[in-house]
Amino acid sequence: MSDNFRQYIDDFHSYLEKERGYSSHTCVSYIHDLHRFNDFLIEYTGSSDISADSIDKQAIRHFLGKEFEERFSSKTVGRRLASIKSFFKYLIKAEVVNNNPALYVKTPKTSKPLPNFIDEKMIDVLMEAPPADTIVGLRDRAILELFYSTGIRLSELVNINFRNIDFNNNLIRVVGKGNKERLIPFGNRAMKAIENYLEKSGRSLKTTDIDTPLFVNSKGERISQRTVQRSVSMYLRLVTEGEHLGPHTLRHSFATHLLDRGADLRAVKDLLGHSSLSSTQIYTHVQPERMKKIYKKAHPHGDN
C-alpha cells in the first residue's frame, strides 16, 4: 500500500464493496465522510502527504469540532466519527497502523425530537370527528377514545380481544414489547364509545366469544394496523397540523396531559409500558417548551 492517505481510503472503498458486500449507498456515505476528513487533515497539517499512523485523537476531535462549527447536526457528526472508526479498524486489520485513535473519541449526543401531542382543548373536537351514525364511525370513535384514554401502542390496540377487557372495572390487559403484559385503566368516555360501537355492530358482551377481536373490519376480521393508522391520521389532520400524525400522537398526548396534571413520572412509565424511566423522561421536556411558547405569546416583551 502507498503511504498516501487518500489511497488508503480508495483501498477501504474496495474492501467495503468486495469483501464486506456493502451497498453502494453505504459505501458512498463512508467514503464521503473520509474524504471530508482527508481534506481537513491537509488543512490541519499543512501537508498533503499524510501518514495514517500520525493521526491522533486530537486531530479527530478538531475535525468533529469543525463540522459542528459548519452547523452539521449531531447525528451527521456522529456518523462521520463512525466512518473514521471503521476506517481505522480496517487499517489495523491491514497492518497499516497499530491502534485506532477514534476509539477514544466520544460519539456526540443526539437530541431526541420532542414528541408531537395535541392541545388538550382540541381533544373533544377530535373525538367528535368520526360520524356517529355508522358502524365505521362509531368504531373509529372507540379507537380514538381508547388510544387517548390508555396511551397504548398501535400493535397493542389491534390485538385486543374481548377477553382482554374487564368491562366491570374499566381495565384492559395488553401485551407490549418483549411479551410483557400490563393492566391499564380506561375512562368512562372510552367505555361508552366501545359500548356504542358494539351495539351498532350487533355484538354483545354476553354472546360474543371471548377470543373475538374487539375491532374488526367490514368482513368481521381483525382490523389491520394500516387501516387504523390511516383512519387516525385522517382525523388528526382535521384538528391539528404537523408531520407523522398517527396513533403515536395520541399516545404522546396521553402522557403529556397526565404529566401536565401532576401525574407521577413512574406511574406514566408503567402505563406506557416503558422498560426504563429514561424513555418516559422525554415528556418532561415538553412542559418547558410549552411554557416558553405561552410566555412568548402572553408577555409584552416575550419576543424581544
N, C-alpha and C positions, 0 to 999 in steps of 0.2 A: 504493500500500500504506500501511497505517496504521503508525505508529511503535510500536504495541503489539506486544510480543514474542510474546504468545500468538496474535495474528492472523497473524504470520509462520509460526507452527507450523501453524495451520489451512491457510494457503496451501500450505505444504510438503506437507501431507497430500494436498491435491487434486492437487498436482504428481506425487506418487508414484503415485497411483491412475490419473489420466487420461493423463499424459504418459509415465510410466515403466512403467505397467501392472503394478505390484507387486501381489501378492496381499493380501487384506485382513489376513491373519495377519501378514505382514511389515510392513504399514503400521501396524498396531496396536502392534507392538513398537517401531518408530521413534518414534511419537507418544507412547507411554507414557514412554519414556526422556526425551524432550524436555520433557514436562510435569513430570517429576521435576526436570529441570534448571531449568525456569522457576520452580518452587516454591522451589528452593534459592536462585536469584538474588534473588527477592523478599525472602527472609530475609537473604541475604548483603549486599544493598544497602540494605535497609530501605525499599524503594520498589517499588510495583507497576508503575511507569512505567519500563520497562527499554528502553534503546536498544541495538540489536544491535551497533552499532559500538563500544560502550563495553566490551564483553566481551573480556577478555584471557585469556592462557593461565593466569594466576594464579587467576582465578576458576574456570576449568575444573578445574585441579588441586585446588583446595579442594573442589569438588563431588565429584570422584572420591575424595578422601580421606574425605569424609563418608560416601560409600557404603561404603567399606571399614570405617569405624567402625560402620556399621549391619550389618556382618557379611555383606555381599554377596560372592559369590565373585569371583575374578579374572576369570573368564570373563564374568560378568554386567557387571562394571565395564568390562571391555574393550568389551563390546557398547554400553554407554552412550556411551563415547568415540567409537565408530564412528558412532553415530547423530548425535552432535554434529558430527563431521567432515563427514558427508554433508549435514547441515542447512546448515552454513556454505558448503559448495560450491554449494548451491542459492542461498544469499543472494548469493554473488559473481556467479553467473550472472544473478540478478535485479537486479544492480547496487544492492543494498542496502548491502553492505559491500565493502571493497577487498581484504581478506585473510582468511585462515582461521586464527584463533588456535589451533585444535585441532591443527593440523599440527605444532606444536612441543611437543605433549604426548605422551610415550611411552606406548604401549599396555602395560598391566600384563602381566607374565609369568604365564602359566597353568601350574600344576604338572601334569606328566603323571602319570596314575594309575599306581601300581606294577602291573606285570603279575602276573596270577594264575599260580601254579605249584603243583604237587603236591609234598608232602613226599616225600623220596627213599624213605623206608621204606614208602610206600604204592604205589610203582610196581609192585612184584611182585604186589601184590593186584589192581591194575588189570589187569595183563596176563593174570591168570588168570580175569578176569570173563567173557569170552565163552566159550560152550561149546566143548569140544574135540572133539566128535563129529559136528559138522555142517559143511557147506561154508561157510555164512554165518558160523558161529562162528570157524572157522579163518581165514576171510578177515578178519574183524574183529580177530583176534589179530595177524595180519600187519600190518594197517593201524596198530594201536596201537603195535606194536613199531617199525615204520618211522618213524612220526611222532616217537617219543621218541628213536630212535637217530640221526636225522638233523636234526631241527628244521625239516623242510621245511614249506612252506605247503600249505593245503588244495588250492588250484588246481594246485600242482606235483605233489601225490600222485596226483590223479585222472588226470592226463595222462601218467603213466608207462606206457611200452610196454616190451616185452621187450628191445628194442634199447638201452634206456637203462640197463640193469643189467649190470654186469660181475660175474657170479656167481663168477668165479675169484678176483677181488681184493677182493670186498666193496665195490664202488664203484657209485654211482648218479649219473647225469647228469640234471639237471633244468634247465628253462628258467624263470627267475624274472621279476621285474618288469623292464620295459624290454628284454625278449627276451634277457636276459643268462643265459648258460649257466654252470653251476658243477658241479664234480665233488665229491661228498660221500662219505666213507667211512661204512659202517654196520657194526654189530656182528654177532657170530655168532648171537645170540639172534634178531635180526631176520631173518637169513638162514634159520635153522631154521624160523621161523614162516612165511616165504614158501614154503619147500620143502614144509612140511606142507600148506599151503593148495593149492598146485599139485597135489600128489599126490592129495589128496581130491577135487579138481575134475577129475581125469583129464587134466591138461595136463602137458606135458613140455618141458623146455628144448630138447631136441633136435628135437622135431617141431612145436612151435608157431611160427607165423610171427612174425618179429621185430617187426612193426608191430602185433601184437595187444596190447590193453590188459592190463596186469598185473591190475588189479582190475576185475571185471565183476559185473553183477547176475545174477539168475536166468535172464535171457534171453540171457546171454552178451555183453551190450552193456557199453560202458564205464560204470562206476559213476558216479552223479551226485554233485555236491558236496553236495547236500541230504541224500542218503542217508548219506554219510559223516559229515556234521555231526550228523545226528540220532543215529546209532549211537554215535559217540564221546561225545556229550553224555550219552547214557543211561548208558554205562559209567562216566563220570566221576562222575555223581551217586550211583553206588553206593559210591564210596570217598571222596568229598570233598564239601564244601559250598562254595557261592559262586554268584555270578551270572555269566552269559555263559560258561559252561563249554563248551569245544569243542576242535577241533584246535589252536587257538592256545594253549590251556592247556598242551598237550604241547610245543609249540614253546618257550614260555616256560620250562617245566620243564627242557627240554634245555639251554637257555642258562644258566639259573640253576645247575643242578647241575654243569655244566662249570666255571663260574667258581668255585663253591664248592670245587672240587677243584684249583684253581690254574691253570686254562687261561688263556692269554693273550687279552686282550680283542680284539686284532686278528684272532686266529685264529677266535674266536667270530663276529666280524663277517663274515668271509669265509664261514664255514659257513652263517650265516643268510641271506647274500645281501644284507646291508645296503649301501646305497650310501655311507654315511658312518658314521664311528665314533660320532657323536652319537646315532644311532638305537640303537646297542648299549649305550651308557653307562647307559641307564636300568636295566639289570640290575645295575650296580654299587651301585645304591641299595637293592637287595633285601637285600643282606647285612647292612648296619647295622640295617635294620628287624627282621630275624630275630634279630640279636644282642640287640636291645632286648627282644624277646619272651622269649628264653632267659634273659636277665638277670632280668627281672621274675618269671619263673616259678621260677628257681633260687635267687636271692639272698634272704636273710632280710628285707632292707629294700627289696626290689625294687619294691614297690608303695607305698612311703612317700614 
